[in-house]
C-alpha cells in the first residue's frame, strides 16, 4: 500500500512508480480483499490479500505461544506484520527453517538469547533471524568479542578430539582473541579486524584438517608438507604465518617458513575500450540487476574498491540542483548522467535480499541478506565477476585514467585514497603535476 502522491489516497502501489497508486498509474487493478478492501492482483487465500492472511497467521502464532515469550518478541512480530512485503514474509514462513526457530521462541521452548541461538545454530536461517531480532529490538545487540567466542567454539568443533584441537583452542583464545582485545582497548581495531582474526583461525583449522586427512598431526608437520599445502590453495593460506610462528614458539612444530603476503599491484588493467564497453552495457542493459549496474559503474568510473562500495550509505548520495553527487572521501564527487539517474533510483529503492520484516528505508545503498546489514564484499565480488568485472583490473584501469587528468590531492579528496597512493598512480600514469604546475607558472 502507498499514500498516493497524486490522488492523496491510500491504495495499492504501482509497479512502475511506487510513489503512486495503481489507479493513477493506469495499471490494471485486481480483485479486492474481502477483509480490508485493498485492491490486489491476486488474492492470497479465500479472497483475502497477503497482508490480511499474514496478520491472521501471526495472531494465531502469538495466541498459541508463551505470554512472556510473546511479549519479548512483540517488536519483531510487529515488524513482520507491518513489513513492506507481506508476500515475502508468508513465503518465509512456509519454506524457511528460521520460522521453525521463531515458533520455538514464541512457544518458549527455546530461550530468546544469543547463547540459545548459538546452541541451536541452524545455519544461515539462524543468522538471518538473529540479525532481524537485533534490528527490531527483540534481542540486544551482541558485541563482537562474544560473537567471535561463539564462532571459535563452532570452528574448533570441526576437529576431532585430539591434541591438535587443544592447540587450536589455545591459539584462537590466547593469541588471536586476546591480541584483538588488546588492540580494541587501544582503539586500533576497525571493521576488518574481526574478519582477519577469523581468517587466521580458519586457515589454522584447515591446515590441521588437511594433516589429519593424511594421518598426520601438527607435530608431524614438515616444510615439504607446508609447501604442498600452500601451493594447493589460495593466497589466503599464507595467513598461516601467525599460527606457525605461535606453534614454533610453543615447541609444537620445528622451524618452518611461510612466505609473506606481499602487497599486490594493479595487475593487468583493462584497456580503455574494454572498460568503456562494460560501462556502456551496464548503463543500457535493463536485464542486469540495478545493484550490479551501479556497483560496476562506480568501480569502473570512480575506481572504488569493492570493500568500500558495499559500505556506501544512502545518505552518501545527494543532489545539488540537477546534479547527483556521491561521497567516497572528504568531498562529494559529481556523478555523470545517465549513471546519476541509476544511483538515485537505487537510493529510492535499494534492492536487497533482506525483505522479511523490513520496515521503512534501509541505510545501505547495497543492503544484504541480513536485516540491517550491507551486502558482503565477497558476495558483491562474485556478482560483478559474473559480469566479467574483476576488481583489481577494473579499478586499476579507472585509476590510471583518472590519474592522467587529476593531481594526487584531488584524487585523495574525491576517491578517498591515501595521498601517497594517489602519488604512485599519478607517476604510473606518466603524470607529474608538481612539475607541470612549476612549468606553467614560469611560462605565465
N, C-alpha and C positions, 0 to 999 in steps of 0.2 A: 504494500500500500504506500501511497505517497500523497503529501499535501500539494496538490497541483498548483504550479506557478501561474497557470493561465486562467483556470476557472475557479480557483481557490476552494476546491472541494477535495475531500479525502477519498481517493479511489485507487484502483489498481494502477501501478506504474507501467509506463510504456517500455517496450524493449529498446527502441532506438534512442529515446531521450528519457532517462529515468526521472527527470525533474517534472514531467507532466504525466497526466493520466492517459489511459488508452483512448478515451473518447476524444480528447483534444489532439492526440497524435494521429487519429484516424485509423488506429489499429483495430482489428476485429475483437469483439468482446464475447467471451464465452458465457456459459450458464452461470447464474448467480447462486451463491451458497445459501441453502435453506435456513441456516442458523443466523448468519450475520449479514447476508445480503451482498457480500463482496462479489464483484464480477471476477470470474476466473475462467481460463481457457479450458480447464478440465477439472472436474470435481475429484477430490481425492477419494472419498468414500461416502456413500449414502447421500449424495448431492450436497456435500459439505466441502468447504475449502480446506486446504492443508493446515492453515493456522487454527481453525476450529477443532480439527481432528487432533492436532498436536496438543492443544490446551486440554482436551478431554483426557488424553493418554497421560499427560503429566499430572493431572488431578487424580487419576486413578493410582498412579505410582506413589504420589505423596500420601494418599489416604491409606494405602496398604503398608506404609513404612513406619519406622520408629519415630515418634514425635520429636524427640531430641535431635535425632539424625537429620530429620527433615528440616528442622529449624536451622541447623548448621549449614545445610546445603541450599537453603532458600535463595541466596543471591545467585547461585549458579542455575537453579531451576527456573528462576525468573528470567535469566538471560537466555535460556533455551526457549522459553515461551515467547520472549519479545525479540528474538533474533530476526535478522533481515531476510533469512531464507528458511522458512519453516519446512519446505520440501527437503532440504538438505538435512535438517535435524531428524525428520521422520526416516529418511534413508539410513542415517547413522544409527538410529535406534533399532533398525531392522537387521543391519549387517555387521555392526562393529562390536568387538569384544569389550570396547570401552563402555558400552551401555550395560553389559553384564556387570561390570565393575560398579557402575553407578547404582544399579539395582541393589547390589550387596551393600553399598554405602548407605543407601536410603533405608534398607531393612535393618541396618545396624550390625550385620554380621561381619562387616569389615569396618574398623575404626577409621574415621577421617583424619589421617595423619600421614606425614611423609614416610615414616617408618613402615606403616602398614602397606602403603603403596609400593615401597621398596621390596617388601617381603612377597607381595603378590606378583609384581613385575610380569605383566602380560605383553611385554614388548612395546612397540610403538603406540598401541592404543592406550596403554597406561601413561606414557609420557605425554600424549596429547591431552588426556583427561586431566592430568596433574596441572599442566600449563593453563588449562581453562579454569580450573578451580582456583588457582592462584590469581589469575587475571580478574576474576569476578569477586574476589574477597571471601570465598568459602573456605579457603585454606591459606594460612600465612605463607609468605614467600620464604624460601629456604636459602640460606647463604651458600655461597659457592663452596666453602670448606665442607659443609655437611653433604652437599651433592657429590663432591669428589670422594668423600669417605664411602658413601654408598656405592659409587661406581667402582672404587678399588675392590670392595668386597665381591662384586659380581665378576670382575676381571680375574681375581685370584681363584674364584670357584671354577674357572675354566680348566685349571690344572689339577691333575690327580694328586691325592695325598702323597706328599714326598718332601724331602729336604728342600727341593727347589721351590715348592710352594711357600715354605717358610722364608727362603731367601727373597722371593718376590715381594712378600708381605713386608719384610723389613725394608727393602729398597723403596717401595712405594710410600711407606709410612714415615720412615726416619730420614730418608734422603729427599724424595720428591715433595711430599706433602709439607714437611717441616720447612724445607727451603722456600716453598711457596708462601707459607705463613709468615716467615721472617721478612720476605720482600713485601708482603702485603702490609705489614706493620710499618714499614718504612715508606709506604706509598709508591712502591716500584713495580706494581703489577698493572696489567692492562687487560683488555678483553681477551687477548690471545694467550695470556699466561696460563690459564687453566687448560686450554686446548693443548698447549705444548706439554704441560705436565702429563696429561693423559696419553699423549703420543709417546713420551719416554717410557711410561709403564706398559703401554700396549705393545711396543716393539720388544720390550724385555720379555713379556709373556709369550710373544710369537716365537722368539728365539728358543725359549725353554720348550715350547710345544714341538718345535722343529727337531730339537735334540732328542726329546722323548720318542718321537716317531722313528728315530734311528737307534733306539735302545741306548741312548747316551744321556748322561746327566750333566749339569752345569760344570761340575768339577772335571769332567772329561773333555771340556771344550779346548780345542787347539786352534792355532792360527789358520790351518787349512780348512777346518770346519767353518770358522768365522768368515773366511774369504768366500767360500762357496755360498753361504747363506746371504751374504751381502750382494754377491753377483746375481743371485736368483731373483732378487726383489727390487722394489722401488728405492729411490734415493733416500726416502724417509728412514730406511733401515740404518742409515748412518747416525741417526739419533741414538743408536746403541752405545755411542761413546760414553755417555753418562753412566749407564748401567755397568759397562765393562770396567770403567775406572773405579766405580764403587766396589764391584766384586773383586777387583785386583787389590784394593786397599784392605779388604777383609780377608785376603788369602784364599778366596773361593776359587779363583782362576789364576793362571800364571800371567806373565807379561804378554799382553795382546795389543794389537794395533788396529784401530778403526779410522779410516780416512776421514778427515774433517769435511763437513758440508761447506762448500765454497759458494760465495755469492755468485748468483747467475747473472750473466749479461743479458742483453736484449735478444739473444738468439738470432735467428734469421727473420728479420721483419718482413711483413708483407710488402710487395711492391705497391705503389700508389694506385695503379689501375685495378689490382685485385681488391684492395681496401675500399676504393670508391665503388666498385661493383657490388660488394657486400652491403655497403651503406645504402646504395640505391635500392637494392632488393628489400632491405629492412624498412625503408621508408614507404615502399609502394605495395608490398605483398601483405594484404589483409588476412591471408590464411595463417600467417605466423602469429603466435601469441603476442599480445601487446607488450607484456613484460619483457619478452626476449627481444622484440624490436627496439624498445627503448634502451635496455641494458646494452645490447650490442652496439647501438649508435653511440652511447656515452663512452663506451670503451674505445671505439674506433675513431671517434672525433675528438674526445677530450682526454684520451689516454688514461682513463680511470682504471685502477686495478679492481678485479672482481671483489676482493675482500672489502673494498671501500664502497663499491656500488651497492652491495646488499645492505649497507648501513645508512643509506640515504633515507631521510625522513620527508614526509610530505611538506613540512614547513621549510625544507631546504629549497623548495621550488616557489618562486614568486613571480609576479607580473608587475612591470613598470610601464604603464600605458599599454601599448600593444606589444611590448617586448616581454618575452619569457626569459627568466634568469634562473640559474641554479647555483647553489653554494657547494663547492668542493673544498675550498681552502678559506683564506681570510676574506676574499672578495667574491661577489657573485659574478658568474660568467654568463654572458648572453648566449642564449640557445638559438641558432638559426632555424628558420622555418624550412620545411614543414615539421622538423623534429620538435620544435616548441609546442605545436599543437598536440603531438602524440604524448609528450610529457604531461601536459595539462589534462589530457584525457585519462592517463594512468593515475594522476593525482586525484581526480574526481572519483574514479572507480578502480582502486587498487585491486588487482586480480590475484588474490592469493588462494591458498588451499584451505585456510582456516575459516570455513564458513559456519561451522556449528557454534552456536552461542555467540556469534559476532553481533554486537550492537554498536551503532554509531560508526565513526570513521576510524580506521587504523592509522597509527602514526607512521607506519613504514610505507615507503614507496613500493617496496617489493616484499609484501607480507608472506610468511611461510606457513608451514603446516601447523606449527604450534600457535595457539591463540595468543596474540600479543607479541609475537616474536617475528623477526625478519627471516626471509629465506636464507638458508645457509650458503656460504660461498662455494662449498663443494657441489651443492645441487645446482647453483647458478652456473658453475663451470661446466657441468655436464649438459645443461640446457643449451649453452652457447656452442659447445663443441659439436652438438648435433647439427648446428647450422654452419659448421666449418669455421667457427671463430675460436682461435687459440689465443688465450690471454696474453702471453708474452710476445708473440709475434705481432698481434694486432696492436697492442699497446706500444710496442717499440716503433712500429710504423707511424702511429699517430704522434708520438713524441718527437721523432725525427722531423716530421712535417712542421709541428708547432715550434720546435727549436730553431728552425730556419727563419721563422718570422717574428719570434718574440725573444726579448732578453731574459736571462735567468731570473731576475727578481719578479718579473711579471708572471712567468711560468710558476714560480713558487706561490704567489698570491692566488692565482686563478685555479691552479690544479691541485694545490695542497701538497706539493712535494718539497723535499728539502732543497734549499738553495744550492748546496754542494752537488746534489743530484742533477738539478737543473743546469748547473755549470757544465757537468760532464756531458749532458745531452747536447748542449749548445756547441761544445767543442766537437762532439761526434758528428754533428750535423754540418760542421765546417764553418760555423759562425764564431765571431769574436766581437761581441757587442762593445766591450770596453775600447778596443782599438778603433772600431767603427765610429764611436762617439768622439774619440780624440781627433780622428782624421776629419770628421765632419765639422768639428769646432775650428780646426786650423783652416779649413777651406773657407769657412764662413768669415 
